[in-house]
Amino acid sequence: MTTVLVHEPDASRYALYIDGELAALADYLVRGDTVSFNHTFTDPRRRGQGLAGQVVAFAMDDVEATSTRAVSPDCWYVGKWFAKHPERANLLRVRG
């Protein structure tokens, strides 16, 4: 089983593929100095495996490494992820 995490900026999303098949994603919108994560999705056949969490962690690592933008957790799942990862709360403030 091959798992690949990617940033797909043309589609405004981060995605996780398993054996070439889209398994989970996190959609976003860039609004000035903020990245609004507004939707996550996991293929129903793959739910309960922690895939959405992997995608969100990958996305937060990428936002932190490649920009000074803050994150707005506008999707309930992303908000829940931040509640479980308070050490990443620095991303919720304007960075720069």
N, C-alpha and C positions, 0 to 999 in steps of 0.2 A: 504494500500500500504506500503510495507516494502522496505526501501532503505538501502543498505549496501555498505560501502566503504572498500576496502581491498587492501593490498599490496600483489602481487603474484610474489615473487622474482624468482621462477622457470620459470616463463613466462616473466620476466623482464618487468612487467607492474603494474600499479595501475588501479583498476577497480571499477566501480559503478554498482551494481546490483539492479534491481527493481523487487520485487517478484520473485527472483531467476534467472531472465533473465539479461544477460549482456546488459547494456544500454549505457555505455561510458567507455573509457579507455585512458590511457596515457602510451605509450611504452617508454622504456629508454634503454640505454647502459651505463655501467660503464666503463670509460676510465681513469684508474689511479685515480687521485684525483678529477675527474669530473664525474658528472652524466649528460649524454646527453639525453635530452628528444627530441625524433626525430619523434614522431607520436602521434596524438590524433585521436579519433574516437568516434562519437556518432551515435547510431542507427538512421537511417533516420526518423523513426516514432516518435522519441523522441527529435529531434532537436528543438532548440529555447526555451528550458526549463532551460538552465544554467547548464546542467549536466556536460559538459566538464570542465567548470569552477570549479565545485565542486571537480572533480577528480584532477585537477591540484592543487588546494588549499590544498587538502588532501596530495598529493604527496610532495608538498613543505614543509608542516608541518612535514611530516615523514623524509624527507631528513635532515631538520634542526635539528630534535630531535634525530636522530639515527646515524648521521655521521658528519664528518668535510669536506665532499666533497662540491665542488662548483657545480652550475648548469649551463649547457650550453643549452639555449633554441633554439634547432635546428629545432623545429617544429614552423611554423608560428603562430599557436594558442598559444603556450606557450610563444613566444615572445610578442604577443599581451596581454596576461595575465599579464606579467611583466610590460608592459607599463601602464596598468590599476592599478597596485599595486606597485608603486615605493617604498613603505615602505618595500618591500621584496627584494630589490636590493642587500642587503647584501649577498644573496645566490649566486649572480652572480660572486662574487669574491672568490678567494681561501681563505678558512677558515681553521683554525687549531690551 
